[in-house]
């Protein structure tokens, strides 16, 4: 982005989609937005819409929301956007207390970000077992939601050997056969990373009792 604006400034158009992509960047959102504000303030101001705020919020970008609120003080950030961002970050970081407090306050627990990742998706990917358990208990988290890359919440736990989370998701109705953009499934990733032995029982589906009942 820096190189493009320095070498091709007259050819680079700052649009709503560009600002949304920057606001939802997983690693450097705040730095990118700050850079754009310094270089193209008027263009960014014209491109910041409600969708940009929603993107930053669902991606857990509290710093971006704060940065935008300081530049656009005439349009205060809605409290629910801040709450959604806090919830996503709590799921990502395994912050059980914050997750429970926000649920008690009535937050909707299954908001997907611009990449299609929900709090359940990110907590499962990070191996945050306790948070996964809390989200599943709400019965509002979709265990088969799919990210933009076609991966459901069970994909990364399978690849990374998070056995307990795989079991929890399967018991909650998760499928392991979705094919992602690279042609991989949760099952193939478990095999690829040497976790098939651990996961093979879980992938066989819900357990039945001695009378054959699920």
N, C-alpha and C positions, 0 to 999 in steps of 0.2 A: 504494500500500500504506500509506504514511504517513497519507494523508488518510482512508482507510477506517478504519484503526485509531483515529485520533483522533476522527472524527465518528460512526462506527458500530461502536465497539469491541464492544458487546454483540451485534452481529449478524454479526461476522466470526469464522468458525470456522477455526482453524489445524489442518489435517489433513495426513496424509502426502503427499497430492497437492500441497498448497500448498508444503510444505517441499521436495518434489522439484523442483517448478517453480523455486523460488528457488535451490536448489543447482545447477541446470543452466543458470541464466541466463548468457548469453554475455558480458554486459558488466558486470553489477553483482552477481554472485552473493554475493561476500563481504560487501558492504555490506548486502544484503537479509537474509542470514542473521544478521548481527550485529544488525541492527535487530530482527528477530523474537526473537532471544534476549534482548534488552534488554526488549522489550515483553511478550513472552509466553513466558517461559522454561519454565514447567511444560508448556504446550501443545506447545512445540517438542520438549521432552524426551520427551513421550509419542508424538510423531509421527515421531521419527527412527528409521528402520528400516534394514535392510541395503540396501533399494532406494534409500534416500536416499544412502547412501554410494556405491553403484554409479553412481548418476546423477552425483554430483559427480566421481567418478573418470573416467568415460567422457567427461565434458565438459572434462576437463583442469583442474578446479578444485582445485588443490593448496592454495590459501589456505583454501578452505572445509573441506577435509579436516583441515587443521591447526586451524582454529577449532573444529570439532566435537570433535576429539581432546582439546582443552584443556577443553571443557565436559563431555565424557563420558570422562574419564580412566579410568574403570572398564572401558571397552570400547575397547581400543587399536585403531587403524586397521590393517587388514591391509596388509602390505607390497605385495602384488600390486595393491591399489587405488592406492597411491601410484605404483607403476611404470606402471600404465595411464594415470594422469593425466599423468605425465611424457612418455609416448610420444605422447599426443594433442597436448600443447603443443609437443613437438619437431617433429611433423608440421606443425602450424600455423605455427611460426616458421621452418621450413626448416633445422632443426638436424640436419644430416646425421650428425655424429659421435654425437650422442645416440641417433638412430634406429638406427644400426648397432650401437652398444654394447648397446642394449636388445634388439635382434634376436639378437645373439650370446648374450645371457643367456637366450634362449628365450621372449620375450614373444609372445603371440598378436597379430598385427598388424592385425586387422580387427574390433575391438570397436566397435560402433555406440553412439552416445550417445542420449539421450532424444529428440533431433531426427532420429535415423536417420543421422547423419553419422559416417562412419568416418575413421580417419587418412588413408586415400587420398582420400576425399571432400574433407576440409579442406585437405590439401596441394595437391590439384589446383586447388581454388577460389582458393587464395592464390598460385598460380603457382610453387610450389616444385618445380621440374623434377627436381632431383637426388633429392629425397625420393620423388617419384612413381616414378622409375626404380627405386629401391631396393625400394619396396613391391611393385611389379609383379614384380620378380625373385623375390620370395618365393613367388609363385604361390598365395598364400593370401588376397590382397586381392580382393574381389569388384568387378570393374569396372562391374558393372551393379546394384549395390546402390542403393536409392532412399531418399532422406530422407523425413521426414514430409510435406514439400511435394511429393513426387513427383519430385524431381530426382536424377539419377544423377551420378557423379563427373565426367562430361564436360560437364555443363550450364554451369557457370560458366567453365571454360576457354574454351568456345566463345563465350560472351557477352563475355569479356574479351580475346579475341584471343591466348590462350596457345597459339600454333600447335604448338610442340613437344610440349606435353602432350596436345593433341588427337590428334596423330599417334600418340603412345605408347599412349594409351588405345584408339584404334581398332585399332591393331596387336595389342593384347591382348584384343580381342573386345568392346569397348564398343559399345553401341547408342546412336544419336543421335536416336531417334524416340520416346522416352518423353515423354508429355504430363504436365506438372506441374499443380498446382492452379489455375494461372492460364491454362491452355490453351496454354502455350508448350512448345517442344521445344528441344533444343540447336541444331538447324538453324535454327529460327525466330529464336532469340536471336542466333545468329551473323549472320544477315541483318539483324536489327534494329539491331545495333551496328556494321554495316559490315565484318564479318569474313568474309563469305561467300566472297569471292574467294580469301582466304588458305586457308579451310577446305574449299572445295568438293572438292578432290582427296582430302583425308583422309576426308570423309564418303562418298565413293564406295565405301569398303570396303577390305578387305585387298588388297594389291597381288599381282599374279601375275608370274611370270618370263616369259622369251621363249617357253617351252614351254607357257604357260598354267597352270603349277602355282602354287598358293598358297605 
